[in-house]
Amino acid sequence: MKLIIAIVQDQDAPSLVEELTENEFRVTKLASTGGFLKSGNTTLLMGVENESVEKVLDIIEHTCKTREITTSLLSVTMPGDTYIPYPLDVKVGGATIFILDVEKYIRL
């Protein structure tokens, strides 16, 4: 058995959870924050049998697409200068996935 930890963008989470539950995978959803833009993320925890890992990864890959956005970051050019907006193209979306071996699984 494996524990899959998937960190996805908030906007991808509802459709991913729906797709996983339709395929009879149990999912625990946690709100999280982090990353380059300090944006809202969702962390999903799933316990799956070894033979189901690839199916879960396929669902995540199909649901969580990478997209490019333009954001404005503030930067300082020289000491004493004021902050100026600096537009920056950033890729967001996709998923960060950790797959761990499960030593013991108990469901009460």
Secondary structure, DSSP 8 states (H G I E B T S, - for coil): -EEEEEEEETTTHHHHHHHHHHTT---EEEEEEETTTTEEEEEEEEEE-GGGHHHHHHHHHHHS-EEEEEEEEEE--STT---EEEEEEEEEESEEEEEEE-S-----
